[in-house]
Amino acid sequence: MKIRAAVLEEFGAPLTVQELDLAEPKAGEVLVRLVACGVCHTDLYTASGADPSGYAPTVLGHEGAGVVERLGEGVTSLEPGDHVVTLFSPQCRECIHCRSTRTNLCLAIRDEQGKGHLPDGTTRLSRDGEPIRHFMGTSTFAEYTVMPEIALAKINREAPLDRACLFACGLSTGIGSAMKTAAVDRGSTCVVFGAGMVGLGAVAGCRLQGAERIICIDLSSERLELAKGQGATETIIGGPDAVEQILELTGGFGADYTFEATGNVAVMRQAVESARMGWGLCTVAGVAGKGETLEVVPRYLITGRRVAGSSFGGLKGRDEVPQLVERWLAGEIDLAPFLSHHLTLDDVNRGFELMEAQDGIRSVISFS
């Protein structure tokens, strides 16, 4: 079938919306009609060339939600008409990682997905007979996409898809980092560095876990107001003295849990140094640029602090994203403040511009 999609032709250049060919789903695959897709920082990160694993040409986009149209052979967990959230972090439920409670990093299709292929090592996207690679196994800057069954989370049909798409990446990453990776204890003190989508999700996750104090740090006073709406009890304007301010607020000890959601390695270091002596846990969810490293003074670790990374919030997507959607529908999570701009596919580059200008939290592309 012919589809319109936003293609990254070369790093550092604007995406071009063009007509591509999309082949039918093969065994274990599903054709999805996209209804909405968030414009996420990871898309911009790859488009800029900063992503060491990036490739082109490819159809970007990974924060999608849509409706199942057709099934490939052997698909049993979905049927046409189902509403789904796309998962760049799949869940086969069978590999050693999926069967473990210690990680969500499914191994089933990881190698081919990293090359821009579907599980059989080929693509369904093409242009004039030449393959176009799939981004993060999703490629949701398109009217339709073909994805593996194990990379789709079936959700409640009552959930508006222009909001549900936020659970495909940023929001789930933030909420999960608090609820799954860190497993925040009730009554604890938490500090969240960054009040973008991931950071605000972490604030909400800390609240849902019953944290007593949630301190959010950002350079934007407007974003800090949004953090209060998600459950932050205190806010700080970011800067070089952030660690000293946190220590002052916590009796000199630091926070039980800290979260880094900026991708800035200097801020990551602040998050480590703000964690409590003895048992403080720093969870890093931000993605740093190519070649950057995190410097940690060993003394901070020797005196009991720990550092953990979090990919997609540690969530097992097919099982746990639908649960988060239900909590949203029940009123426990407020998504309205996150949706800043509604765009069309032709406006995709505008979405990147808004992100770079820090205008709002999330632009969402709606497909007619």
Secondary structure, DSSP 8 states (H G I E B T S, - for coil): -EEEEEEE-STTS--EEEEEEE----TTEEEEEEEEEE--HHHHHHHHT--TT--SSEE---EEEEEEEEE-TT--S--TT-EEEE-SS---S-STTTT-SS-----SSHHHHHTT--TTS--SEEETTEEEEESTTT--SBSEEEEEGGGEEEE-TTS-HHHHGGGGTHHHHHHHIIIIIS---TT-EEEEE--SHHHHHHHHHHHHTT-SEEEEEES-HHHHHHHHHHT-SEEEE-STTHHHHHHHHTTTS-BSEEEE-S--HHHHHHHHHTB-TTT-EEEE-----TT------HHHHHTT-EEEE-SGGG--HHHHHHHHHHHHHTTSS--GGGEEEEE-GGGHHHHHHHHHTT-SSEEEEE--
